[in-house]
Amino acid sequence: MKARVIKKQDNLWLEANGEAIAPAAYMSYLEDNADYVGFQKAGYELFCACVYMGDCPINEFSGVRPFGDYIWKARDVYDFSPIYNSVRKIVGDGTRNAYIMLRVNLNTPMWWRKENPEELTENSDGKRYMQSVFSEKWKTDAKSFLSRLCQYLRTFAFSENVIAVQIAGMQTEEWLAMRTGTGALDYSLPAQKAFGKWLQKKYGKAFDVAPMPPREIVCVHDRKPLADEEKQRYFVDYMRFYGEGFARAIQEFSAHVKEACNRDLLVGTFYGYVGQTACDCGHHAVSMLLHDSNIDFFASPFAYTDARQTTRDWYYHGPMNSAAAAGKLWFLEADVRTYKTKYLADTNPELMSGEQTVQYHRAPVFKGPSTERESLWVMLRSFAKVLCSKNAFWWFDMWGGWYASPSMMALVKKALGVYRVAMNAKIEGKSRLAVALDERAYAGLSNEHFACTTSAQLAELGYLGAPYDLYLVGDMTDEQKEQYDGVLYIADQTSPSKGNTLALKNGVRVEKKGAFDIDELRAYLQNIGAHIYSAGNVVYANSRFVAITAKVGGRVALNMPFVCKIKAFTDEKVYEGKDFVFDMETNQTELFEIIG
């Protein structure tokens, strides 16, 4: 199987053995509960399967037992049958047209942890958890495992179905750092050795072992918004080293898989949550990966805004537009809870390891809307966001059964048809605002200031009433900046307050200590002619589609930039005009196609 990322009408697709595949997929953690047949009947041909090198939970804090059998049984004992079993459940007897993205969790088995306690992450609380991302022994062993994996994939019965390997690891498979409290980083010996080498490379001074910054400095660094790079250089160096360590591990594994599979398979990863996680999560070196030829795609969930409150925009974690410009797909994990969603403790109690695990998985974030009607709205809003930004996505039926109703399955089928047509057409973006995230600044950004400049601002932007684009600050050329009415710099190092700065195309610059109030930000943009589709509501738009979610029910206005005809996704009713008013309920979503 030869797979690659291609462009069709400036949109990114997958290709396998010359056949173009729309990057829209389905997956579930629990294969026995998954609806592979239903999604195949709905037209989906791309699926994700999860396999595990080790037998430890993907989340160290939840205590939930592993979702599947593991492969690396002992030092020289490998059992790859879980891959065959997982793929077989998707492909069936081999007659189904199914392409597989294989998520490979590289967290170590428990026997490895017991043999190598000094190679584990050691937080500032003195406790040890999963392998340290800086452990060279883990990397060596994991590469050996990946070599055997690629060898197996070349020869097993469904080798022609597997087109991609998604490198997963660390907390929740998403390359998130272990965090047991504010400032809890990695104080292990592997981390200290790696930090010493990093410092030596930067300063030319030999360090066999470099001590970690004291915990109190990591926690607050004088409670300044941004650390003083001269006075607190050691702290800032450590934080940059920390993020680069996670990115470097991904780079090493990705390069190894590419070589081991003769560059036949696509390789991707979870990474780049610059807008969702503070610097102690390890995700602030995405620029290292954006232009790496061994990495074809990224993935992330939608943001968990207010525990997935349904009237909020679930903003993007990472610099989507920077990734697209670099030719990298970005899969949005649409883990959309519905009225069919049940708690894991109720669907699969055998995965619970105690009352703490049960309570963890009964948190509000794991529960969906109470009605099918609202569930359909939330699903449509998630799809509309992906459609209007031209990103890849997969429906994540986490515990299985989440979309098991005729109406919801009709929606995912219709959505796929619309998506395929749209991704095969030349569609222009309509964002008049660019948002620039500065990952270098984040190395010295306190968690408190991150919250008020970044996550609060991105959450507020959901109510702008117009779309915006998301970049890394270093990826925006002057020519690109000229395409927008304004550029919003998050945690702006150049401003006295180190807060957010809005630079308008008329030369005006406005600074804030934290996040801009959304009404104020909208007024600045409107004053220079930026179009607002529906102030105060959640809006996604491009030259072909516009979607609106009502923050508050009642008479809701949708103002188009020109007279046109629009066709509703839900009932296909056609409206004509420029300024529309719809009767909508709170959280109701409608997607319209601009047809003339």
N, C-alpha and C positions, 0 to 999 in steps of 0.2 A: 504493500500500500504506500503510495506517494501522496503526501498531503502538504498543502501550503496555504497561505493567506493570499487572496487575489483581490483586485479591485474591479467592480462592475459599476459603471456610471459614478465613479468616485466614492462608492460605498464598499466597505470591506466584507468579503465573503470568505468561506472556506472552500477548498477544492480538494477532492480525493480522486486520484487516478483520472484526472481530467474532468470530473463531474463537479459542478458548482453546488454548494450546500449553503442554504441560508443559515446564518448563525443564530438559530432559535432552537432551544433544547428543552428537555425534561429530565428531572432527576428526583431521587428519593434516597434518604439514608437507609430506609428499611425496605429492602427489595421485595420481601414477601407481602408487604402492604401496598406496593407501588402499582400504578395503573399504566404499565407499558403498552398494553394492547389498546387501551382507550386513546392514548396520545398518538399511537401509530395510526389508528383509524382516523384521528383528527388531522393527519398529514405530517406529523413530526417525524423526522428521520435522524435527528441528532439527539443522543442520550449521554448522560453522565453516569459512570459507575465508580464506586469508591472501594479501594483496596488498602490494606493496612500491613505495613512492614512489622509492626509490633502489636501487642495486646493491651496497651494502656488506653484509657479514655482519651478522646480528642480534647476534652476540657478537664483540666486538673482540679477545678474548683467544684464542678457540678457533681462529680463522682459517678456519673452515669457510666454503665458498663459499655464496652466497645460495641459498635453497631454491626460488626461482621467478624468473621474468623481472620486470623492473622497468618502471615506467610513465613516469617523467620523464626522457626521453632527453637533452634539451638545454633551454636556457632557455625556448624557446617551442614545444617539441616534446613532445607527450604521446601515448603509445600505451596505450589502455585495454583492448586485446585480452586482456591477462592476466586481467582480471576476468571477461570473457566466458568464457575458456577454463576458469578455475577453477570458475565456477558451472555451466557446461555439464557438467563431469565429475560434479557432484553431481546435477543435475536430469535429466541424460540427454536424452531427446528431448522433455522437457517434460511427460511423463505422470506422473512421480514427484511425490509430495506432499512437497516439500522446502522448508523455510524456511532462509534463509541469514543467519548472523551474519558480517559481513565484517570481518575484522581488517585494519586499514590501518596499515602501518608507515610512520611519517613521518620516519625517518632519511634524511638527504640522500644523493644519488648522489655518486660520487667526483668528477665534474666540478665539482660545487658546492663540495666541500671544497677543490679546487685553486684555485677562483676566490675563495674566502673563508676563507683560513687563519686570519685574526684572529677569525673567528666560531666557532672550534672550541673544545671543552673543552681546557683546559690544566691538567694535573695538577701537583701540587707537584714531580714529577720533571722538569718542563720539557717533557714530551712532549705532543703534541696528538693528539686522537682524533676522535670524532664531534662533531657540532655541539654547542655549549653550549646547555643548556636555557634560558639567559638571553639567547640571541641574538635580538634583535628582527627581524633580517633573515631568519633561519630561520623565525620565526613568521609573518612576512608572506608569505614564499614558500610555506610549507606551507598557509596559509589559502587562498591563490590556487589551489593544487593541490586542496584540499578542495572549493572552489567548483566547479571543473571536474569533479571526481569526482561530486559530487551531481547536477550537470547530466547527466552520463553515465548515472547510475543511474536517472534519471527516464525515459530513452528507450531503454535497451538491451533486448534481447529477453527478459530474465528479471527485469525490474523488479519484478514482483509476487512474486518469490521472496525478494528481499533485504528483511529487516525490521530489521536493526541494523547499526550501524557501531561497531566497537571501536577506539578511538583507542590506537595502540601507538607506542612510541618508546623511545629511549635503549637502554641495555644490555639485551640479551635481550628486547626489545620490552616489558619490564615496568616502564619508567620507573625503572630502577635506575641510580644514578650510576656513572660510570666510576671504578674503584678499582684503582690499581696499587700499593697498599701502604698501610700505616696512615697515616691522615691525608691521603690523596691526594684533594683536593677540586678545585674549579674556580677556577683563578687567572687565567682569561682576562679580557681587557678587558671583554667584555659582562657578565661576572659582577661585576667591580668597579664598573661603571657602575650595574648593577641594585642592588648593595648600597648604593651611595651614595644612590640614590633611596629605598631602604627605610629607611635611617637618617634621611634627611631627613623622611620621613613620620612616623617615630616620635618624633624629637627636635626637629623644626622647624629643624634646622641644615643649611645647604646643603653637600652633598658632590657634586662632579662625579664623582670617582672615589674609591672607598673601598678601601684596601689590605686584603688578606686577612690573617687572623690568622697569625702565624708558624707554620711547620710544626711546630715542637717543641711549641707550645701545642695545636695541633690533635691531635697524636698522644697526648698524655698529660694535658694540663691538670692538672699537679701530681700526676697519678695518684690524684686523689681520686675517690671513687665518683660524686659529682655535683659539677659545677663550682659554685663560689661565685658567685652571680648578681651580687653587688656587686663583688667583686675581679676577676672574669673576665667581666664583662658583655659585652665586645666579642666574645669567643669564643661565648658563649651566643647573642648577637644574630645572629652569622653563621650558626650552626647552625639557628636558627629561620628565618632568611631563606632558607637553603639548601633546607630541606624545602618551604617555602612556594613557592619558585620552581618546583619540579616540579609541585606541585598547581596553581599558577596557569597554567602552560602547558596542563595538561589542561583546566582550566576554559575557557581561551580557545578551544581547539580544539573542545571539546564545544559551546560556545555557537555557534560558527561553523557547525558541522555542523547543529545544530538549526535555525538560521535558514535555511541554504542548502537544507535538505530540507523546509522548511515544517512542521517538527516532526512529520513523518510517520514518521520512523525512530527507533528506540531508539538511544541512545548510551551506551557504557560504556567501561571502561578497566581495565587492571591497576593496582592501587594499594592502599595501606593495609597494607603488610607490617610492622606495628608490632611484632608478636611474633617476627619472624624476622630482621629486619635492624636493625643499629645506625644511629645518627642520620646517619652519613656516607653513607648510601645514598639519601637524599632522600625517604623514604616517611613522614615523621612530620608530615604536615599533613592527614591524612585527614579531620579535622573540617571543613576547608574544603569538602570535596566531598560529605559525607554529606547535606547539606541543599540542595545545588545542584539546581535543577529541570531543568538541562540534562543531568544524569547519571542514567541509569536503572539501571545495574548495575556491579558491580565483579567482578573475577576474580583468582584467585591459585591457584598449585599448593598441594597439601598440603606441609607442611614437609618438608625433606630431612633428617629426623632420623637422625643417624649414617649418612649416605649411604644413606638409605632401608633401614636394617636392618629386616628383616621382623617382628621381635618387638616393635618400638616403635610407639607411637601416632604417626602423622604428623599432628601437631597443626595447627590452623588458624593462618594467618599473621596474620589481622586481626580486628577487632571485629565479628564476625558478627551478634551480637545488636543492636548499635547500628545496623548497616546495615538489618536487618530492621525495626527500630522506625521507621526513616526511610523505609520503603517501597522500599528498594533491594534488588534481587536480588544475590546473591553467588554467582558460578559457581566451583565447585571444579574445578580442572583435574586430572582423574584420570589422570595419566601413569603408569599402573601397569605396571611392567615384568613380563614373564612369561617362561616357559621358551622362548617363541617369539621373544623379543627378541634381535636381533642388533646388533652394533656398526655404527654408521653407515659406518665404513671398509670393512665387509664388504658391506653392502647397496648403498651408493652411493659407491664409491671416487672417482668423478669430482668429488665435493664436497670432497675433501681438498686442502689447499694445501701439504702438507709433513708431515714426520714429527711435528712438534710438534702439528699438528692431529689426526693419527692417535692419538697418545698421549693427548691431551686427551679424545678420545671413546672411549678404552678404559678410562676410570676406572671403579671398581666401581659408582658410582652409575648408570651406564648399563646395568648387567647385571641381569637378573631371576633369580627362583628357578630351580632346575635341573629341577624336575618340574612337570607339569601340575597335580597335586594341590595343591601349595603355591601355585601361581599362582592357582588358583581361590580359595584361602583369602584371599590378599592382595586379590584383586579384590572378594570379598564383604565384607571388612573395610572397604575404601574406600567401597563403596556403602552399607554399614550406617551409617557415620559421617555421610554426607550425608543419608540417609533419616531418621535419628533427630534430626538438627538442622534438617531441613526446608530445606536449601539447594539451590540449583541446581547442576548439574554437567555436565561433558562428558568422555567417554572420549577420552583423547589418545593415539591410535595413532601415536606420534611419527614413526617411520620407516616405518610400515606393517607389517602382518603380525603385530602383537603379539598379537592375539586370534583368530588364524586356526586355531581348532580347534572341532569341534562342541560340546564341553563348555563352552568359554568363551563361544561365541556363544549357547548355551542360557542361560547365566547372565545375559548382558547383556539378553537378551530377557525373561527372567522378572523381572529387576530392574526393567525399565521398567514392566511390568505392575503390580508391587507399588507402585512409586513413584507412578504415576498415580492409583491408588486412594487411597493415603495422602495425596497432595497435594490430593485432593478431599474430604478428611474433616477434621473438627475434632479435632486431636490436641494434647494439652497437653504441655509440657515437664516433665521431672522432675528438673531440676538443682537441687541444694540449695546449690551453691557458685557464686558469681559471681566472675570474675577481671576486675580493672579495670586497664587499661593506660593510662599517663599519657604522652601524646606530648609534652607540654610539658616534662616532666622529662627526656625523652630528649635534648633539645637540649644538655644539659650532662652526659650520661651517657657515661662512657668505654666503649670497646668491651669492655674487660675486665670492667667492672661490669655491662654489658649481658648478657654471657655468663652471669655467675653469678646474676643476678637474674631474667632474662627467659627466654632460650632454655633454660637449665638447668631453670628451674621449670616451664615448659610441657611440656618433655620428661618430667619427673617426674610431672606431673599425669596423664599417660597411664596410670599404674599406680594411680591413686586407687581404681579399682574402682567408680566412679560418674561420671555425666556432670557437666559444668560449663558455664557460659555465659561468653561473652567480650564485654566492653564497653570503650569508652573511658571513662575515669574521669568525665569531665564529663557523660556522657550518662545516668548513673544517678541517678534521682530517689530521694528518701527512701522513697517508696512502693515502688519497685522493690527497693531494698535490703532492705526488710522481708519480701520474698517468699523470701529465702534464709536458710539457717542461718548463712552466713558470707560475707564478701566479702574476697577476697585482693587487696591492692593491690601491684602490681609496681613496684619502684623508687619507693617511697613517699617523696615529698618532705617529708612531715610527720614522718617518723621520724628520730631522731638518727643512725642508721646509714645512712640513705638506701637501706636494703635493702627487704625485703618485709614487709608487715604483714597479719596475719589479724585481721579484726574480726568477732567472733562476735555472734549476735543477743542473747546474754545479757549483752552489755556488755564481755566480755573482749577485750582486744587483745593480740596476741602479735607481737613483732618479731624479725626475723632480719636479719643483715648481708647474707645472700645468699638462696639458695633454701631453702625448707623441705624437710626430709627428708619423703618422701611418707608414711612410716609415722606420723611425728609429726603431720603435717597431718591424716591420716585419723583419728587418735585424738581430736584436738580436735573434729572434726566429729561423730564417733560419740558423744562424751561429751554432746553436746546433742541427740542423737536423729536425726542425719542418717542416711539409709539408704545402706548400702554393698552393692552387688550381688555383688561378687567381689573381695575385697582382693588387690591385687598383679597383677591381670590387666587387660587393656584392655577397657573396657566402654563401650558407647553405649546410651542408653535414652531413651524418652519414654513417654507413656501407652499407646502401641499396640505398640511394638517394643522389644526388648532384644537386644543383640549382645554376644558375648564372644569374646575372643581369648586363648588360653592362653599365658602368658609361658613357662611350663615345662610339659612334658607330664606326664600322670598323671591322678589323680582331681581334677577341677576343680569347685569349688562355685559354684553360681549361686543366690543368695538373693533371692527376690522379696519385695516389701513386703506381699503379701497372697496368699492361696490363689487360684490361677488355673489356667487351661489355656493352654499355649503350644504353638505349632506351628512346627516347624523349617522353615526355608527350603529346606534341602538335600534332605531326603527327605520332608518334610511329615508327619513323625511327630508325634503329639500327646502331650504330657506333662501331668500334672495334679499340683498340689501347691503348696508354698511354697518349700521348700528342696530344690534339685535337685543331683545330683552326676553329672557326665559324664566318661567316659574320653576324654581329648583328647590329641593330640600337640602338641608345641611349635609355636606359631604357628597352630594350627588355629583356624578361626573358624566360629562358627555364629550365625545370625540367627534370632530367634524372633518370631513375631507373637503378641501376647496376645489370645486369642480368647474369654476368659470367666473 
